[in-house]
Amino acid sequence: MFSKILIANRGDIALRILRACKELEIKTVAVHSTADNEAMHVRLADESVCIGPAHSSKSYLNIPSIITAAQLVGADAIHPGVGFLSENSSFAEIVKAHDIKFIGPKIKHLKDMGDKIKAKEIAKKIGLPLVPGSKGVVKDIQNAKKEIQRIGLPILIKASAGGGGKGMKIVQSIDEIEIAFTSAKNEARAAFGNDEVYIEKYLSNPRHIEVQIIGDTFGNVFHLGERECSIQRNHQKLIEEAPSPALTKDEREYICNLSASAARDMQYESLGTIEFLYEDGKFYFIEMNTRLQVEHPITEAITGKDIVKEQIKIAANHKLEWKQKDIKFFGHAIECRINAEDPKTFMPSPGKINQFHSAGGLGIRIDSGIYSGYNIPPYYDSLIAKLIAHGNNRKDCILKLKQAIKEMVIEPIPSTLELHENLLENPDIINGNFDIKWLEQTYLNGK
C-alpha cells in the first residue's frame, strides 16, 4: 500500500479522498492555490504545499508545480480527483516518468476515451450502441452538409476534444449549418485548443443514463449499477439518482451487463463511467469518463461499497475481493448539487459564509468543504456541497431530502438550496417524468 498520497484537487472531492486515505492509514498531502489557504482539506491533510496563485492555470493545472510538490514531500502516488487534470493523459505520463503512481486508469484509456471520435470507434468495436453520426472529424461545411443528408436533421455538432457543452451546437435547419459549424469550431478551439468537430443525430427527448465501472489489475471488471443524470442545466448536472426511475429490470440488467462486458474487453482498470443517452427504450453510447465522478456517493449508498478506497487499493495492485454476484443493491439514493449561485439567475455568488449548518439523520450524507467563516473564492466551480439521501425506496428518499434541505443553512450567500427545495415539490420530479431538456425547457421556461 502507498505510504503518502498527494491529492491534486480541491474542495469536497479533495476532502473525500483524504478521508479514504485516512481509513487506509495513508498519509495525505494537500496542494492548494493562494486562494485556498484556509480550505478544509488543507487544514486536515498531514502536509500541505502551495502550488501557485488563485487562477487554476497557475495552480491546479500547473503540472510542474504539482510534480515538484510531490517530490518535495516524498509522495509515492497522486490522486487527481475529478476535473482539472484527472483525465489528462500527458499529466499521467509525466507522473509515471517521475516514478510516482497515478491513481486512475491506464494511460492508453485516458488517451483513447479523451478523444471523443476514437472513443466512439472503440465503443463500436466492443459492441456498444451508438448515436448515428459522422465516421470521424468533419473538416468543412461541405462535408457537414453531406453528413446532414446522410444522417437527417436535426443534428448536433460536437467538439472532438470537448465536454461540458463547449463547442456544441444544435442544427434544426440546413440554413443554420454555416453559422453553427463555424461557431462550434471557434468555441472548441478557445476551450480545448483543438477545433476538430464531428456530427451526431440530435435526439429530441433523451435521458442521461450512466453505468459505474470498476476494474482491477487482475482482469476483474464489474459494474456497480446505473445512475440517472437527466436533471441538467447547460449540460451540467444538478440532481443525480440511482437507480434510474425510467428503466425496467430487463433494461437495467442489459445496459449494466453490456457496459461491464465492454470494459472487460478493454481490459479497463480503476474507476470509469460509461455514459448513454436513452430514448424510446434504446441506449446510445456518448462517452466514457475515465475517473471518479462527482456523483459517486449515490452509487456508494446503494451498494455499500467505498469506491474511492477501492480505487486507491486497485492502484496499489490489490485485487477486488468480490465478484459481480456479490454486489447487492439496496434502496434508492439521490444527490443534489448545492452551488454558490443565485437560484433564479444562476449567477455565481462567491463570498463569506457566516453561518453553515449541516443536515443530518439516518440516510443523509453531506460532502462539502465549507464551514462557518469560510470564504468561497470566485475562481473555481460554484459547487460547494453535495446533499445525498438514501432511502428504502424513491419516495422515502425524496422525503428525506426535503427535510434535509429545510435543515441545511448556508448564509448569507445565495445558493441553489431553494431551487432544489422547489424541484422536489414538482410532480414531474416526484413521478420521474423528465429528460435532459426538462429543467431548461419545461421547468425554468415556465417560471
Buried (B, 14 or more C-beta within 10 A) or exposed (E): EBEBBBBBBBBBBBBBBBBBBBEBEBBBBBBBBBBBEEBBBBEBBBBBBBBBBBBBEBBBBBBEBBBBBBEEBEBBBBBBBBBBBBBBBEBBBBBEEEEBBBBBBBBEBBBBBBBBBBBBEBBEEBEBBBBBBBEEEBEEEEBBBEBBEEBEBBBBBBBBBBBEBBBBBEBEEEEBBEEBBBBBBEBBBEBBEBBBBBBBBBBEBBBBBBBBBBBBBEEBBBBBBBBBBBBBBEEBBBBBBBBBBBBEEEBBEEBBEBBBBBBBBBEBBBBBBBBBBBBEEEBBBBBBBBBBBBBBBBBBBBBEBBBBBBBBBBBBEBEBEEEEEEBEBEBBBBBBBBBBBBBEEBEBBBBEBEEBEBBEEEBBBBBBBBEEEBBBBEBBBBBBBBBBBBBEEBEBBBEBBBBBBEEBBBEEBBBBBEBBBBBBEBEBBBEBEBBBBBBEEBBEEEE
